[in-house]
Amino acid sequence: MGEYCFSEQNSAFSPNLFLYARCAVVARGQKVFEDILSNPKKYLKNTEFEILLSLSSEAYILKKGQRE
């Protein structure tokens, strides 16, 4: 995942950063996802796409015109 896969406070593996890295792979589409799944070394280090986690909520708000 790159140099930022560990938290700075205690050098422990960061599950949040791992999730954000997975979001980056998913956002690139099925072909890239399957390619990286078959060969994880192809993953671009130090990339993330955290915003993907909130897109469904934002889409709902836009469609319904209201906040939860």
C-alpha positions as CSV (number, residue, x, y, z in Angstrom):
1,M,0.0,0.0,0.0
2,G,2.9,2.3,0.4
3,E,4.6,4.2,3.2
4,Y,1.4,5.5,4.7
5,C,-0.2,2.2,5.5
6,F,0.9,2.5,9.2
7,S,-0.4,5.1,11.5
8,E,2.1,7.7,12.7
9,Q,1.2,7.5,16.3
10,N,2.2,3.9,17.0
11,S,3.4,2.4,13.8
12,A,0.5,0.0,13.7
13,F,-1.2,-1.1,10.6
14,S,-4.1,1.3,9.7
15,P,-7.3,-0.4,8.7
16,N,-8.7,2.9,7.6
17,L,-5.9,3.5,5.2
18,F,-6.3,0.0,3.9
19,L,-10.0,0.7,3.3
20,Y,-9.2,3.9,1.5
21,A,-6.7,2.1,-0.7
22,R,-9.3,-0.5,-1.6
23,C,-11.7,2.3,-2.5
24,A,-9.1,3.6,-5.0
25,V,-8.9,0.2,-6.7
26,V,-12.7,-0.1,-6.9
27,A,-13.1,3.4,-8.3
28,R,-10.8,2.5,-11.2
29,G,-13.3,-0.1,-12.5
30,Q,-13.8,-3.8,-12.8
31,K,-10.9,-4.4,-15.2
32,V,-8.3,-2.7,-12.9
33,F,-9.9,-4.4,-9.8
34,E,-9.5,-7.9,-11.4
35,D,-6.0,-7.1,-12.6
36,I,-4.8,-6.0,-9.2
37,L,-6.7,-8.9,-7.5
38,S,-4.7,-11.3,-9.7
39,N,-1.4,-9.4,-9.2
40,P,-1.4,-7.2,-6.1
41,K,2.1,-5.8,-7.0
42,K,0.4,-3.8,-9.7
43,Y,-1.4,-1.6,-7.1
44,L,-0.2,2.0,-7.2
45,K,1.3,2.8,-3.9
46,N,0.1,5.7,-1.8
47,T,-3.2,6.1,-3.5
48,E,-6.6,6.4,-1.8
49,F,-10.1,7.4,-2.6
50,E,-11.8,7.9,0.8
51,I,-14.6,10.0,-0.8
52,L,-16.1,6.9,-2.3
53,L,-17.3,5.9,1.2
54,S,-19.7,8.9,1.3
55,L,-20.9,9.1,-2.3
56,S,-24.0,6.9,-1.7
57,S,-25.1,9.2,1.1
58,E,-24.5,12.3,-1.1
59,A,-26.4,10.7,-4.0
60,Y,-29.4,10.0,-1.7
61,I,-29.4,13.6,-0.5
62,L,-29.3,14.9,-4.0
63,K,-32.1,12.6,-5.2
64,K,-34.4,13.2,-2.2
65,G,-33.4,16.8,-1.6
66,Q,-33.2,16.3,2.1
67,R,-30.7,15.4,4.8
68,E,-31.3,12.4,7.0
